[in-house]
Amino acid sequence: YREAATRCGIADFESHHDRFRARYLSTLAEELDSNPAGNVCLPGVQALLDDMRARDDVWIGMVTGNYRGAAPLKLRAGGIDPAQFR
């Protein structure tokens, strides 16, 4: 966001960040809802997650460079329960 806002000449980008994030998350949810058939999980991902959850020596986690609120939207759209991630 910072880089895009700076390139667009928005000097006080931090004052707009909360509004941008809210709009981004709202738009993302709308986009994911508008094309449910296009939201698919890659082959093998769900089986891998199931296998990892069955183990007691593995913690399932996720790292994302995106907004925290986007992760559950994307996971649910792909049929993955976000509650399984710490």
N, C-alpha and C positions, 0 to 999 in steps of 0.2 A: 504494500500500500504506500509506504513512504516513498519508494522510488518512483512509482507511477504518479503520485501526487506532485512530487518535486518536478518531474518532467513536464507536467501539465501547468507548471508555474504556480502551484498552490503553496505559498510560503508557510502558512499557518496550518499545515496538514494535520497536526495533532489535534487541533480543535474540531476537526471533522471526522476523526477516526471512528468514534463510537457510532455515529450516524451511518458511516460507510459500512462498518461491520454488520450492523443491524439490517441494512438494505441488502448486503451480500447474502446473508443467511436466509433472509426472506425470499430473495430471488432464487437462490440455490434450491430451497425447498419446493418452490413452484416449478422449477425446471425438472427436478427429479420426479415430482408427482405427475408432470405432464406427459412423460414417456416411460411408464413403468416397464415396458418390454425392453427398453434399452439399458436398463439398470441391471447388469448381471455381474455375478461374481466369477472370477476366472476359474477354470476347471481345477479341481483338487484343493482349492482353498478351504472350503467347508470341511472336507474330510481331514485335512491337516489340523484345523482348529479343533475338531472333535477328538482327534488322536492326542493332541497336546493337552486338552482339558482332562483327559483320562489319566494323565500322568501326575504323580505327586512331586516330581522333581523339576517341574517346569512352571513358570509363571507366564501367562499370556499378557502381553502388553502391546501398545501401539505408539509409534512416534510419528508425528505429523508436523509439517511446517505450516499448516493451515490453522484457521481458527478452531478452537476447541469445540465450539458448537457445530461446526461443519461435520466433524467425524461421525457423530451418531446419525445424522441425516444420510450421509453417504453409505454407512454400514447398513442401516435399515433398508435403504433403497436396493442394496445388493442381497438382501435376505439374511444379513448377519446381525445377531443380537449384540448391541454395543455393551450390554451389561457384563459380558464375559471378559472385557478388557479392564485392566486396572489403570 
